[in-house]
Amino acid sequence: MHAWNAEPGSAERVAALKRPLHTLKGGARMAGVTAMGDLAHELEAPADDRPGAEPLVPAVAERGLGRLGDLLEDARQGPRPDGLG
């Protein structure tokens, strides 16, 4: 993120972020952690280099990555006894 913030227009920096998001999306979905897979997809999609794709904004990506960290921690803790997590 620090390198991307220094060069927000860098296609190389966006690609470097997109690769792990794509991997995380697939892995999370295979593991049944749908919310994490969906969020990774939402962060990955703006980084696509297809015509008309919206650019991925560093501030949005940073918040999304923080949320992915929260979801990972939730997944590590396992389901809650009350069935809500």
DAJOJO-V688764 format. One record per helix or strand of 2 or more residues. SS is the DSSP state (hx for helix, st for strand). FROM is the first residue (numbers start at 0). TO is the last residue. Records with the same first field share a line. If there is no record, write none. Layout:
SS=FROM-TO + FROM-TO
//
This chain:
hx=1-5 + 10-29 + 33-44 + 57-76
//
